Amino acid sequence: MNLQSFVKLLKEKNELIEVSEWVDPQLEVTEIVDRFSKSNHNKALLFTNNGTEFPILINAFGSEKRIAYALRANSLHEIENHIADIFKLLKPPKGIRGKLSIAGQLLKLSSYMPKLIHKKGKCQQVIDLNPDLSKLPILTCWPFDGGKFITLPLVHTNDAVDGKRNVGMYRMQVFSKNSTGMHWHIHKTGAMHYEEYKKQGKKIPVAVCLGGDPVYTYCATAPLPDGIDEYILAGYLRKRRVQLVKCITQNIEVPEDVDFVLEGYIDPNEPLKTEGPFGDHTGFYSLQGQYPTFHLTAITHQKNAIYPATIVGIPPQEDYWFIKASERIFLQFLKNSLLNELEDMRMPDYGVAHNLVLAKIHPRYPQHALKIAHALWGIGQMMLNKILIITNRNIEPIDELFLKIIRLRNWKNRILLSYGPVDVLEHSGIKPTEGGKLSFNAVIDEETEYLPETTISNIEIKDLEYNADYAKFGIIILYVKPDFLLEKELLEQHIKCDTINEVRIFLVDEHLKGFDLKYTAWHFMANFDPSIDFKIIDNRFLIFNGCIKTKNNRITPNPSLSSIETIQKIDEKWNTIFSIPLIESPSKKLSVLQHGNHFIAAFDKKINNSS
């Protein structure tokens, strides 16, 4: 399967809408996609009239059905079973027949290894040695982005020592017609390759692929261990080896059937360049940073190439389904190799992958959950996790699990605090790339661990807005202004309660009042650092502070939202583009979350002038 046949499949499955009316890749495509990804009309979109010769395919992976189709399956459960089959091969076979069967299957697996072919590939049907990125329909997603960004690139580099390939997905801001930024984070394999080439004083050959078999795009996002070739996983998922060809101007190999190849290099001896800001998958703008420059030496592509793109922002978005696929696939690797007691795992969309992970285990001894917490925080990209809930109860439905957790006694004895590496995009801490972690032991042995369903007696809250829906279990959600601190003196001034049980107080931004609890949870976790935002007062008041902070080196950037002008443009031409009723803009509803901090102050002024 290639991108063209994937588009055909999505059309046959009624999972794609083709847009032939003019839509501007600058801001307008994002506003339309954001509406679809958060609605009941969630479809892939193909924009064929965008000012270039290449159609834009976007939101193609944006549902469980579509990500499963991309990975050659009808459901993610089916893919889980395929991965589980690998581990069955590792068990000692019984008898001659069993040994022969496994030998045959292992031989079949070996046929999925990538292979270099010595001819030009489909991706080299058109060769441009004077590359010009303006010929591609590259998106500007959000109004305060630093510029145009390539958002779905498959970035190929080789290790300078052993030559092992890495394929990663790192956003690329367009600097000029033949140069971009390369936003690889300190924790990523691409950044490791960069450091090794820098030691050797050599330029890094780089090839950036776009499109091709949709399996490739998923594999570039997969959290594989360092040194494991993404195209081995791709070969297994598609049940056919990946055929590679040599690039035209760089000594590096790429799949022969991708749509585009951007060939070039990075010179580690060059000064780093300012990249960003960018409305990121956290739902907030990531701040400007210093990153290497990628210099193009050629662009090659298929004659009928399709330009693939994605947008990231306030969840849910398309990227959640990449995370979901990895959640199901790598659960099988974890439970069949490192953590046999692990039974299930979930990463809800409002947890944006690293902010919240739920794990189900089969505990065998007291505090077994703590062992799992330390283990998971030491495995690959799980090191970036911030909040980890470990239980022995079914995770789904998640709402039912949370109701069980809310009813538990003695939270303070179930909480483990730690400190370590966090995502580069994390803004809640006082230091970049490091911060607090919180594990909650939700292993429940007996019904006696639950609180009785009785209302807290004589609760009194003065001068603060709050949601007391869960007050009978000691949960109070307070809606507060930025930088609000609930110290002991303020606690005594605002809150009085006669209960002998714990009182769990969550501080959230005042503008979240009336919002769905999932949006509240997303905003809370984004602004919560367990090492400095969790306190226990008088041994019974547990304070979780997830409100906005703007002081003491803590900068809370604004959420990524479309401008009023873009929203109005799409509203006005909606009926000429689509036959379905108008989908309201999510940005319009969420605009109250803008708080005038950092570089987005101008947007607040714009909103105020428009209202």
C-alpha positions in Angstrom: 0.0 0.0 0.0 1.2 3.5 -0.8 -0.4 6.9 0.0 -2.5 6.9 -3.2 -4.0 3.4 -2.4 -4.5 4.5 1.2 -6.6 7.5 0.0 -8.6 5.1 -2.2 -9.2 2.8 0.7 -10.4 5.7 2.9 -12.8 6.8 0.2 -14.2 3.3 -0.1 -14.7 3.1 3.6 -16.4 6.5 3.7 -13.6 7.8 5.9 -12.4 10.7 3.7 -13.8 14.0 2.4 -12.3 15.5 -0.7 -12.2 19.4 -0.7 -12.0 20.9 -4.1 -12.8 24.5 -3.1 -9.8 26.8 -2.4 -8.6 26.5 1.2 -5.4 28.4 2.3 -2.7 26.2 3.9 -1.9 29.2 6.1 -4.2 28.8 9.1 -7.4 27.8 7.3 -6.6 24.1 6.8 -5.9 23.9 10.6 -9.2 25.5 11.6 -11.1 23.1 9.4 -9.2 20.0 10.6 -9.6 21.1 14.3 -13.4 21.2 13.8 -13.5 17.7 12.3 -11.1 16.1 14.7 -13.2 17.2 17.7 -16.7 16.4 16.2 -18.9 13.4 15.3 -18.0 14.0 11.7 -14.3 13.0 12.2 -13.0 12.2 8.7 -9.7 12.4 6.8 -9.5 15.4 4.5 -7.9 15.8 1.1 -7.4 19.4 0.1 -6.8 19.4 -3.7 -7.0 23.2 -4.2 -4.3 24.8 -2.1 -2.1 26.8 -4.4 0.3 24.0 -5.4 0.2 21.0 -7.6 0.1 18.6 -4.7 -3.0 17.7 -2.7 -2.8 17.8 1.1 -3.9 14.7 3.0 -4.6 15.4 6.7 -6.3 13.6 9.6 -5.7 10.4 7.7 -4.8 8.5 11.0 -7.3 10.4 13.1 -9.5 7.6 14.4 -9.1 4.0 15.6 -10.5 2.7 12.3 -8.1 4.8 10.1 -5.0 4.0 12.2 -5.9 0.3 12.1 -6.4 0.5 8.3 -3.0 2.2 8.0 -1.4 -0.7 9.9 -3.1 -3.4 7.7 -5.7 -4.4 10.3 -9.4 -3.7 11.1 -8.8 -2.9 14.7 -6.0 -2.1 17.1 -7.0 -5.3 19.0 -6.1 -7.3 15.9 -2.7 -5.7 15.8 -2.2 -6.5 19.5 -2.8 -10.1 18.8 -0.2 -10.0 15.9 2.4 -8.6 18.2 1.6 -11.2 20.9 2.2 -13.9 18.3 5.9 -12.9 18.1 6.4 -13.7 21.8 4.7 -17.1 21.3 7.5 -17.9 18.9 10.1 -17.4 21.8 8.5 -20.1 24.0 10.3 -23.5 23.7 8.4 -25.6 21.2 7.1 -29.1 21.9 8.0 -32.0 19.7 9.4 -32.1 16.1 6.3 -30.7 14.6 6.3 -27.7 16.9 10.0 -27.0 16.2 9.5 -27.2 12.4 6.5 -24.8 12.7 8.5 -22.2 14.7 11.5 -22.6 12.3 9.2 -21.8 9.4 7.7 -18.8 11.1 11.1 -17.4 12.1 12.2 -17.8 8.5 9.1 -15.8 7.5 10.0 -13.1 10.0 13.5 -12.8 8.6 11.9 -12.0 5.2 10.5 -8.8 6.6 14.0 -7.2 7.1 14.6 -4.1 5.0 16.6 -4.5 1.7 18.5 -2.1 -0.5 17.7 -2.3 -4.2 20.1 -1.0 -6.8 17.9 1.2 -9.0 15.9 4.4 -8.7 12.7 4.3 -6.8 9.3 5.7 -7.4 10.2 8.5 -5.1 12.8 9.6 -7.6 10.6 9.9 -10.7 11.1 13.7 -10.5 14.5 15.1 -9.3 15.0 18.7 -8.4 18.6 19.7 -7.7 17.5 23.3 -7.1 15.1 22.6 -4.2 12.4 25.1 -3.4 10.1 24.4 -0.4 7.6 27.0 -1.6 6.4 24.5 -4.2 5.0 22.3 -1.3 1.7 23.2 0.5 3.4 23.5 3.9 1.1 24.6 6.7 1.1 27.5 9.1 -1.0 26.0 11.8 -1.7 28.5 14.5 -1.6 32.4 14.5 1.5 32.8 16.6 3.6 29.9 15.1 7.1 31.0 14.1 6.3 30.3 10.5 5.4 27.3 8.2 6.1 23.9 9.6 6.5 20.4 8.0 4.5 18.4 10.5 4.6 14.8 9.4 8.3 14.3 8.3 10.1 10.9 8.5 13.7 12.1 9.4 16.4 9.6 8.5 19.9 9.7 10.0 22.5 7.1 10.6 24.7 6.6 13.7 28.2 8.0 13.1 29.8 5.0 14.9 27.9 1.9 13.9 25.8 3.2 11.0 22.5 2.1 12.4 19.5 3.9 11.0 17.0 6.0 12.9 13.7 7.3 11.6 12.2 9.9 13.8 9.5 12.5 13.5 10.7 16.0 14.4 8.9 19.1 13.3 10.7 21.3 10.8 10.2 25.1 10.6 10.8 26.5 7.1 13.6 29.1 7.3 14.1 29.7 3.6 13.3 28.0 0.3 16.1 25.5 1.0 16.6 25.3 4.8 14.5 24.4 7.8 15.0 23.9 11.5 15.3 20.4 13.0 13.5 20.2 16.2 14.9 17.1 17.8 14.7 17.0 21.5 17.6 16.2 23.8 16.0 12.8 24.6 15.6 11.7 21.0 17.9 9.5 18.9 18.3 12.1 16.3 19.8 14.4 18.9 22.2 11.6 19.9 23.3 11.2 16.3 23.9 15.0 16.1 26.2 15.0 19.2 28.3 12.1 17.8 28.8 13.8 14.4 29.6 17.0 16.3 32.4 15.2 18.2 33.8 13.9 14.9 33.5 17.3 13.2 31.4 15.9 10.3 28.3 17.0 8.5 25.2 14.7 9.1 23.6 13.3 5.9 19.8 13.6 6.4 16.9 12.5 4.3 13.4 13.6 5.2 10.6 11.4 3.7 7.0 12.4 3.3 4.2 9.9 2.7 4.6 6.5 1.2 3.2 3.4 2.9 1.3 4.8 6.0 3.0 2.2 8.1 6.2 4.2 7.7 4.6 7.3 9.3 3.4 5.3 12.3 6.8 3.6 12.8 8.6 7.0 12.8 6.5 7.9 15.9 6.8 4.5 17.6 8.8 4.5 20.9 11.3 1.8 19.8 14.5 1.3 21.8 17.6 3.0 20.4 19.3 1.1 17.7 16.2 -0.8 16.6 15.5 -0.1 12.9 11.9 1.3 12.4 11.7 -0.5 9.1 11.9 -3.9 10.8 8.7 -3.1 12.7 7.3 -1.7 9.4 8.1 -4.9 7.6 6.4 -7.0 10.2 3.3 -4.8 10.3 2.8 -4.8 6.5 4.0 -8.4 6.1 6.5 -7.4 3.4 10.0 -6.1 3.6 10.7 -2.4 3.0 12.7 -1.8 -0.2 15.3 1.0 0.1 17.1 3.1 -2.5 20.1 5.4 -2.2 19.5 9.1 -2.2 20.7 11.2 -5.2 22.9 13.7 -3.3 23.4 12.1 0.1 24.8 8.8 1.3 21.7 7.6 3.0 18.9 5.2 2.2 15.1 5.7 2.0 12.0 3.7 1.1 11.6 3.6 -2.6 7.9 4.2 -2.5 7.6 7.4 -0.4 6.0 10.4 -2.0 8.7 13.0 -1.3 12.3 12.9 -0.2 14.0 16.1 1.0 17.7 15.4 0.8 20.3 17.4 2.7 22.6 17.7 5.6 23.1 19.4 9.0 26.4 20.9 9.9 27.0 20.5 13.7 29.7 23.2 13.6 27.1 25.9 12.5 25.5 28.1 15.2 22.1 26.9 16.3 19.2 29.0 15.1 16.0 30.2 16.8 13.1 28.0 16.1 9.4 28.4 17.2 7.1 29.1 18.8 4.7 26.4 17.8 1.3 25.3 18.9 2.2 21.8 20.1 0.6 18.5 21.0 0.4 19.6 24.6 -2.3 22.0 23.5 -0.1 25.0 24.4 2.5 26.9 22.4 6.0 25.5 22.9 8.5 28.4 23.4 11.3 29.4 21.1 14.5 27.4 21.3 17.8 26.9 19.7 18.0 24.1 17.1 20.2 23.0 14.2 19.6 24.0 10.6 18.8 21.4 7.9 20.1 22.4 4.4 18.4 20.9 1.4 20.5 19.6 -1.5 17.6 18.0 -3.5 13.9 17.3 -3.5 12.7 14.1 -5.3 9.2 12.9 -5.6 6.7 10.7 -7.3 4.8 12.2 -10.3 1.4 11.8 -8.5 2.8 12.7 -5.1 0.4 13.6 -2.2 1.7 15.9 0.6 0.8 14.4 4.0 0.4 16.7 7.0 -1.0 16.8 10.5 -1.9 19.4 13.1 -1.3 19.2 16.8 -3.0 21.2 19.5 -5.6 20.9 22.2 -6.8 17.3 22.3 -8.3 15.3 20.8 -6.2 15.5 17.6 -4.9 13.0 15.1 -1.7 12.5 17.1 -3.7 10.8 19.9 -4.3 7.8 17.5 -0.5 7.3 17.0 -0.2 7.3 20.8 -3.1 4.8 21.0 -1.5 2.4 18.5 1.8 2.5 20.4 0.0 2.0 23.7 -1.6 -1.2 22.4 1.5 -2.5 20.6 4.1 -1.7 23.2 1.9 -3.1 26.0 2.6 -6.5 24.4 6.4 -5.9 24.5 6.3 -4.8 28.1 4.1 -7.5 29.5 5.8 -10.3 27.6 9.4 -9.3 28.4 10.1 -6.8 31.2 6.9 -6.6 33.3 5.0 -9.9 33.3 2.6 -8.6 36.0 1.5 -5.7 33.8 -2.0 -6.5 32.3 -3.2 -3.3 30.7 -2.2 0.3 30.1 -4.1 3.4 28.9 -3.0 6.9 27.9 -6.2 9.1 27.7 -6.2 11.8 25.1 -6.4 14.6 27.7 -3.2 13.3 29.2 -1.3 14.1 26.0 0.8 10.9 26.3 3.3 11.9 28.9 1.1 13.7 31.5 -1.1 10.7 32.5 -0.7 6.9 32.2 -3.0 4.3 33.8 -1.6 0.8 34.3 -3.3 -2.4 35.5 -1.2 -5.0 37.3 -1.6 -8.3 39.0 0.0 -7.5 42.4 1.6 -10.4 44.3 2.9 -8.6 47.4 2.5 -5.3 49.4 3.6 -2.1 47.5 4.0 -4.0 44.3 2.7 -0.9 42.6 5.7 1.0 43.7 8.0 -1.5 41.9 6.0 -1.0 38.7 6.2 2.8 39.1 10.0 2.8 39.3 10.3 0.2 36.5 8.0 2.2 34.1 9.8 5.5 34.8 13.0 3.7 33.8 11.9 2.4 30.4 12.3 4.4 27.2 9.9 7.3 26.7 8.0 6.4 29.8 10.8 8.3 31.7 8.9 11.5 30.6 5.7 10.5 32.4 4.4 12.9 35.0 1.3 11.2 36.6 1.1 7.4 36.8 -1.9 5.6 38.3 -1.4 1.9 39.0 -4.4 -0.3 39.9 -5.5 -3.9 40.0 -9.0 -3.0 38.7 -10.2 -2.7 35.2 -9.1 0.5 33.6 -12.0 0.8 31.3 -14.5 2.4 31.5 -12.0 5.0 32.8 -14.8 7.1 34.4 -15.7 4.1 36.6 -12.1 3.6 37.6 -11.8 7.3 38.6 -15.0 6.9 40.7 -13.3 4.1 42.6 -10.2 6.2 43.1 -12.2 9.1 44.4 -13.8 6.9 47.0 -10.5 5.6 48.4 -9.4 6.4 51.9 -5.9 7.7 52.8 -4.7 9.2 49.5 -1.6 10.5 51.3 -0.4 6.9 51.9 -0.9 6.0 48.3 1.1 8.8 46.7 4.7 8.5 45.7 6.6 11.6 44.7 9.7 11.4 42.5 11.8 13.7 40.3 13.5 13.2 37.0 13.5 14.0 33.2 10.3 15.4 31.7 9.4 16.3 28.1 11.1 19.3 26.6 7.6 20.8 26.0 6.8 20.6 29.7 6.2 24.2 31.0 5.0 23.6 34.6 8.4 23.2 36.3 11.0 25.7 37.3 13.8 24.0 35.2 13.6 22.9 31.6 13.5 19.1 30.9 13.3 18.1 34.5 10.5 18.1 37.1 8.3 16.2 39.5 6.5 12.9 39.1 3.6 11.4 41.0 2.6 7.8 41.3 -0.8 6.9 42.8 -1.2 3.3 44.2 -4.8 2.5 43.3 -4.4 -1.2 44.1 -7.7 -2.0 46.0 -7.8 -5.2 48.1 -11.0 -4.8 50.1 -14.3 -2.8 50.0 -13.4 -1.4 53.4 -10.8 0.8 51.7 -13.7 2.9 50.3 -15.1 5.9 52.1 -18.8 5.8 53.1 -21.1 7.8 50.8 -21.7 10.5 53.4 -21.5 14.2 52.8 -18.7 16.1 54.5 -20.2 17.7 57.6 -20.3 21.5 57.9 -18.2 22.3 54.9 -17.9 26.0 54.4 -16.0 27.8 51.6 -15.8 31.6 51.6 -15.0 33.9 48.7 -14.0 31.1 46.3 -15.9 29.6 43.4 -15.9 25.8 43.6 -17.4 22.6 42.2 -18.5 20.4 45.1 -20.0 17.5 43.1 -17.6 15.0 44.8 -17.5 16.7 48.2 -19.1 13.7 49.8 -15.8 11.9 49.1 -13.6 14.8 50.2 -13.0 16.2 46.7 -13.3 20.0 46.2 -12.4 21.7 42.9 -11.7 25.4 43.4 -11.7 27.9 40.4 -8.9 30.4 41.1 -6.9 33.2 39.5 -3.4 32.6 38.2 -0.6 32.2 40.8 -3.1 31.4 43.5 -1.4 29.7 46.5 -3.5 28.0 49.2 -1.1 28.2 52.2 -2.2 27.3 55.7 -3.4 30.9 56.6 -5.5 31.1 53.4 -6.8 27.6 53.9 -8.1 28.6 57.4 -9.5 31.8 56.0 -11.4 30.3 53.1 -12.2 26.7 54.0 -13.7 25.2 57.1 -14.6 21.5 57.4 -15.4 19.3 60.4 -14.7 16.0 58.7 -12.0 13.7 60.1 -11.3 12.3 56.6 -8.8 13.8 54.1 -10.0 16.7 52.1 -8.5 16.7 48.5 -8.5 20.2 47.0 -7.7 20.8 43.3 -6.9 24.3 42.2 -7.8 25.0 38.6 -8.0 28.1 36.4 -11.1 30.2 37.0 -12.1 30.2 33.3 -12.6 26.4 33.4 -15.8 26.7 35.3 -18.5 25.0 33.3 -16.1 23.1 31.0 -16.2 19.4 30.5 -14.1 17.6 33.1 -11.8 16.3 30.4 -10.8 19.8 29.4 -10.3 20.6 33.1 -8.1 17.6 33.6 -6.1 18.5 30.4 -5.5 22.1 31.6 -4.8 21.0 35.2 -2.2 18.4 34.4 -0.4 20.7 31.9 0.1 23.2 34.7 0.9 20.8 37.6 4.4 19.9 38.7 4.1 17.3 41.6 7.4 18.4 43.1 6.2 21.9 43.9 2.4 21.9 43.3 1.4 19.2 45.8 1.3 19.9 49.5 -0.2 18.4 52.6 -1.5 20.8 55.3 -2.4 19.7 58.8 -2.0 16.1 57.7 -5.4 16.0 56.1 -5.7 18.7 53.5 -4.1 17.5 50.3 -3.6 20.5 47.9 -3.0 19.8 44.1 -2.3 23.1 42.4 -3.0 23.0 38.7 -3.7 26.7 38.1 -1.7 28.9 35.8 1.7 30.2 37.1 3.5 33.2 35.8 6.1 33.8 38.6 9.4 32.3 39.8 10.6 31.3 36.4 7.4 29.5 35.6 5.9 30.6 32.2 2.5 29.2 31.2 2.2 29.8 27.5 -1.3 30.2 26.0 -3.2 27.4 24.4 -3.0 27.1 20.6 -6.3 28.5 19.2 -7.3 29.9 15.8 -7.7 33.7 15.5 -11.1 35.3 15.3 -10.4 36.3 11.6 -9.7 32.7 10.6 -12.8 31.4 12.4 -15.0 33.9 10.6 -13.5 33.1 7.2 -14.2 29.4 7.6 -17.7 30.1 9.0 -18.5 32.3 5.9 -17.4 29.8 3.3 -18.4 26.5 5.1 -21.5 25.9 3.0 -19.6 26.3 -0.2 -17.0 23.7 0.9 -19.1 21.1 2.8 -22.6 19.6 2.4 -22.8 18.9 6.2 -24.1 21.4 8.7 -21.6 24.0 10.1 -19.3 22.5 12.8 -18.7 25.2 15.4 -15.1 26.2 16.0 -13.5 24.7 19.1 -11.2 27.7 19.3 -14.2 30.0 19.7 -15.4 28.1 22.8 -11.9 27.8 24.3 -10.9 31.4 23.7 -11.6 32.2 27.4 -8.5 30.2 28.3 -6.3 32.8 26.8 -4.6 34.6 29.7 -2.4 37.3 28.2 0.9 35.8 29.2 4.1 35.6 27.2 4.0 36.2 23.4 0.2 35.8 23.0 -0.8 39.1 24.6 -1.6 40.5 21.1 -4.1 37.8 20.6 -6.0 38.8 23.8 -6.2 42.4 22.4 -7.5 41.1 19.1 -10.2 39.0 20.8 -11.2 41.9 23.0 -11.4 44.3 20.1 -13.6 41.8 18.2 -16.1 41.2 21.0 
